[in-house]
Amino acid sequence: MFGRKNNDQAVTAHKAAKKALHDNQRAEKAAGIREETGTYRELNAAVNETEKHVPWYRR
């Protein structure tokens, strides 16, 4: 009943999307970009989409 469901793939995808977003953030900050770019919007949308399949306690 309270067992852990097998959603490791969703967690892995979510962590990868967050890592890509944070890597992009560091690169844009280093380049002096202060406004939202198209790349940021795409990566942020990917994080939001993968987040739907991950429980809050595993994010």
N, C-alpha and C positions, 0 to 999 in steps of 0.2 A: 504494500500500500504506500509506504513512504520511501520506497526504494529510489535510487538514483536512476533516472531515465538515461538512455544512451543518446545524449545530444552532444557528444564530444566533437563531432564534426562542426556543429553550429558554433560551439565555443571557440574552436580553432579558427574558423572563418571570421568570427567577430574580433578575436585578438589580432589576426593578420590585418584586418581592415583598420583597426585602431592604430596599429603600428605604422601602417602606410600613411595614415592621416597625420600622425605625430612627426614622422620623418619629413613629410612635405611641409609641415608647419616650421620645423627647424630650418629647412632649406630656404623657405620663403622669408623667414625672419632674418636669416643671414644675408639674403639678397636685398634686404631693405623693403620688401613688399609688405605693405600694411593693410591693403584692402583685400576683400575676398576675391579669389581667382576662380576660374572655371574648374581647375584641378581640385581646389579645395572643396568646391560644391559637390563635385562627383564623388570624392573620397568621403565627405561627410554624409552624403546620401547612402553610400555603401555601408557605413557604420550604422546608420539609422535602420537600414533594411536588415542587416544581420542581427541587430540587437533584438528584434522582434522574436527571434527563435531561441534566445538565451534567457534563462531565469535571472532575476535581478541579483540574486546572491552569487552568481557565477560571472558577473561582468567585471 
